[in-house]
């Protein structure tokens, strides 16, 4: 179930809209896609949010989530660098 939420998040990053255009356009696409996924897959996302790292499976899920978070933070930084976001906002 947790894999379903994670696969969906990474799937958004792999879509064409997340890979082409300015960093700001890509960030907007990813945010919109992520919100749509969270609404559509709420039960699975809820499980993902409850992961604490007590088992190997939970540690794996946490590591994948961290990877997603880092990729999103990199996109935010790129949008800041091109002037699409204010530089005084924290990712």
N, C-alpha and C positions, 0 to 999 in steps of 0.2 A: 504494500500500500504506500509506503514512504517512497519507494522507487517511482511510483506513478507521479507523485508530486515533483520529485527531482527531475525525472525525465521530461516532464512538461516545462519546467523552468529552463533547463538546458535546451530544450526544443525551441523555445522562443529566441534564445541567443543564436541559434543556427539558421533561423529564417532569413530570407533575403533582406527584409526591412531592417534587420538588426546588423546586417553586414555591409549595407551600401548607404551612401549619403554622408552628410556631415555627422560628426560625433553627436551633435545636439539632436539631429533627426533620428539617429540610431537609438539614442537614449530615450527619446519620446516613444519610439516604437516598442522598445523593450519594456518600459514602464507600463504602457497600455496593454501589451501582451501579457505581462506578468499579472496585472490586476484582473484581466479577463480569466486567466488561468486560475487564480486564487478563488474567484467567484464560482467558476465551473467545477472545480475540484476541491471544494471546501473541506469535505471529510478527510481527504488524503493530506491536504495541507495542514489541517489541524493535528493530525498524527505527526507530521514532520516538525511542527512547532513544539511538540511535547517530548521530542527526543532529548535524552540527557546524557547519552554516552556510556550507559551502564553495560552494554553488550557490544560484541564485535559489530553486529549489524548497525547498532546506533552510532558507534564511532565512525563507521563507514559513511553513514548518512550525514553526520556532522561534517566530515571532511569534504564531502561533495557540496554541501551547503556553503561551506567556507569558500570553496572554489568559485561557486556562483557569485557569492558576495564580492570576492576579489575582482572578478571579471566585470561586475557592475560598477564597482568603485573605480576601476581603470577607465571605464566608459565615462563616468562622471568627470574624472580628471581631464580626459580628452576634451569633453564639452567645455570645461572651464578654460582650458588652454586655447581653444579656438574662439573664446569670447561668447559662447552660447549660454553659459551660466555664470553667475557672479562668483568671483574667486573667494569671497569671504564665507561661503557656505561649506559646511563640513559634510563629507560623504557619509 
